[in-house]
Amino acid sequence: MKFSICSWTFGDIPLEKTMEFVAKTGYDGIEIRAAVDDYNWNDIRKHAENLNLEISGLTGDTGWPNEEQDLANASADNRKKAVAYFERQIEAVKEVGGEYLVVCPSAVGKTAPMGAPGEDWKWSIDSVQKLTKKAEEMDVTLVIEPLNRYESCLVNTGAHGVDFVEEINHPKVKMLLDSYHMNIEDPDLESPFLNAGNKLHILHVADSNRRAIGRGHIDFTPFISGIKKVDFDGYVVVEAMAPGPNPFQPNKGANMDMIYTFTKENLTFLQNNFKFTKQL
């Protein structure tokens, strides 16, 4: 098991500075937002190598209301553009030596479907199926992320994630579980692990208020039990944010310095509670 952290939660803090802090704090890796036009990926890879910091994977870049990044868009032309953009993100994963790309089947922030019942799901399935060729070519795993209903209209629970992965039915398509979203949508924090089984590829972790573990009300005992029962041994990726409104905006003004405190607190919790499986 290795510990990573999402770069997007650091907001406007320069990525190089974030990487340096993450490496110094003691994380094994970092998950970088796949904003393909924002970075020179070759330079980022070299910087990570100099820091002895792994780039575990990339967080898929998709946000509502940018319909050209929506894999479940009603417009076939927009879906085609979204697939092309995600193909570039897959190429970026390969370029930085990452292992996976997190994929939200519908644009993050899109909370209402565009089509008749079942249509958005069908559109998204078709889009992700189109991505599997590039994923296989680049040897990159597509990791489907269930998001809570206030952030997505599609794939909200662990069970939805399992259904989606099973329908795609491709070895390069897996899923993740996220404690923050599970706390809102799933009946408990253990059974989704048992349902996902070997479809589970990585984990995202944050407390109920999306702050550091221990600063909310989640009891992580069943979450840890689920990890043990399925013998999960992948990346555990911290996705906690500094205090403040708007779940889609990481920049929290005067509270932003808290992200450094949360980064340290989360790693301490993981090191103290998630050391029960063999190293990768």
N, C-alpha and C positions, 0 to 999 in steps of 0.2 A: 504494500500500500504506500502511495506517495501523496504528498500534500501540495496543492496548487491554489491559485487565487485568481479571480477575474480582474483583468486590468480596467474594464470599463467603470468599475465602482470607484476608481480614483479620479474620475471626471477629467478636468482640464489639466491635471498634473501631468507634465511631460512623461511619455511612456518610458524613456530611458531612465528618468529619475525614479519612477515607480518600480522598474525592474531592479534597479540598484537597491532600493529599500527592501523589496521582497526577498532578494538574495541574501542581504545582510541579516534580515530577520530569521532566516533559516528554512524558508520554503524550498521544496524540491523543484517546483516549477511555477509557471504562470500561464493562464489562459487569456489570450489577447483577442480583443474585438477585431473581427475580420473586415475592418474598413479598408478595403484594398487600395483605395486611392489616397489614403492618408500616410502610408508608410513606405519606406524602401525596405522590403522584407529581407533582402540580403544583408543590409546593415543591421537590422533587428536580430537576425540569426547570429551574426558575428558578435554583437553586444551580449547576447545571452550566453554564447560560448565563453566569452571573456569573464563573465560572472559565474560560470559553472552553474547556470540556471537553465533548466529544461523549459521548452515551450511545449506544454502538454497538448495543447490544441488551440483552436480559435473559436470564439463565440460568434455565431452567425450574425451578420449585419442585416437586419431587417426591421423596419419601424413604420408604423402607421402614422400619417396617412400617405406614405410613399407607396403608391399602388404598384409601381414597377419593381418593388422588392417583395411583393406578396405572392407566395407560392399558391395561395388559395383564392386568387383574384377572379372575379367574374369574367374579366376580359382575357381572352386567349392570348392577345398580344402582350398584355401586361405579365401574364404567367410566363410567356416565352422570354421576356426580358428578365424576369426574376430568376428563372432557371439559368440563363446566361450569366447573371451576376453571381449566383451561388457557385457556378462552375469556376469562376475566377477566384472565389473564396477557397474552394477546394485546392486549386493550384497554389494559393498562398500558403495553405497548411503544409503542402509538400515542400515549398521553398524554404520555410523556416524549420523544417524537420519535426513538425508536429505530428500528432497521431490521429486526431479527430477534428471534426467540425460540428459544433452544436447547431441543430436545425430546428427552428420553430415552424411547424407546418403552416401557420398563418401569421401574417405580420404582427409583431408585438405591439399591443395597444388596440388592435382591431377586435372589439368586443361584441360586434353584431355580424351575423352571417350575411352574405350578399345574395345568396341564391335560395332556392327552395330547400326544404329539409333534405340533408344528405349531399347536396350539390357541392358545398364548400369542401367537405371531406373528400369527395371524388376528385375535385380539381387538385387538391393538395397531394393526394395519393399519386395522381398522374405526374405531377411536377417532380416529386421525390423519386419516383421510378425513373424519370428521365435523368436524374442526377447520378444514379447508381453506376452508369457507364464511366463517367469521369471519376467517381470515387474508387472504382475498381482499378482503373488505369493508374491513378495516383497513389493507390494503396492507403486511402484515407477512409476512416469510419465515419459515417453520418450518424450523429447521436440526436434522436428525437427528444425534444424537451416538452413535457407537459407543463402548462402555465395555468395559474388560477383564472377563474372566470372574469375577473376584473382586468386582466391583461390579455386575454385571448378568448375567442369564441370557439376554439377548436383544440382538442386534445388537452383536457384540463386535469385529468386524474391519471394515476398509475395504470389503471385498467385501460383507459383510452390509449395510453402509450403502447401497451402490449398489443392491443387490437391493431393499431397503426403499423407497428413493426411486423406483425404477423401477416397483414395484408400485403405489405411490400414484399416480404419473403425474399430478402436478399442478405447474404452474409456480411455485407458492408453497411447494413442499417441496424442500429441498436437503439438504446434509449437511456435516459438518465432519470434519476429521482432527485427531487429538491425538497429539503425539509421545510422550507418556507412555504412553498406551494402545497405540499402534502398536508401541512397543518390546516390549510384552508379547505382543501377539496377531498382528501382521502379519509376513510372512516377511522383509520389508525395509522401509526407510523411503522408497523411491522409487516402487515399482510401484503402491501405493494411489493416488497422485496420478494416474498414467496411467489407472487404471481409473475413477477418479471423474470426471476431465475437467471438463466444465462443470456437473456436479452439485455441485461443491465450492463452498461459499459463504464459510466462514471457517476459520481454523485456531486450535487451542489448542496452547500450547507449555509444556513443563516438561521437566526432565531425568528420567533413569531412576528416581530416588528422589523424584520430584515436587518437587525443590528447583530452585533457579535453574539455568539452562543453564550448564554447565561444572562443576557440583558433583556430577554423576553420570557415567555411562559412555557415554551416547549420543554417537555420531559423527553430527553434524548435516549432514555433507556430502551424503549421499543425500537427506535431507529438503529441503535447499536446492535440490538438483538437480531434484527433483520439482516444486518450486514454479516453477522456471524453465521446465521442459518443458511445463507446462500453462498458463504465462503467468498464474499466479494473482496477483490484484491486489486482494484484499479485506482484511479486518481480520485481523491476527495478534494473538491474545488470550493474554496470559500467565495461566497457571493453576498457578503454583508455590505450595507451602505451606511454612510454617516447619517445622523438624525435629520429629518426634514421632510417636507411634503413632496409629492410627485414621484411615483415609483419609476418613472421613465427618465428622470433627470438626476444624475449622480452628483452634480455640483450643488452643495448645500450651504454655500456662503460661509458664515462665521463658524458653522459646525464642521467644516470640511476637515479640520485637523484631527477630528475623532477617527477618521479612517485609519490613521496610523496606529492609534490605540487598539481599535478593533482588529486590525491585522495581527498584532502581537497576541491579543487575547485569544483569538480563534486558533492560532497555531499551538498555543499552550494547551488548550482544551483537546485538540486533536492528538497531540503528542501524549497526553495523559490518558486518553480514553480510546484511541483507535490503533493501538499497537499490538493487537492480538492476532494479526495475520502475517504471513511471510512477506518479505520484501519482494518487489517486482524484479 
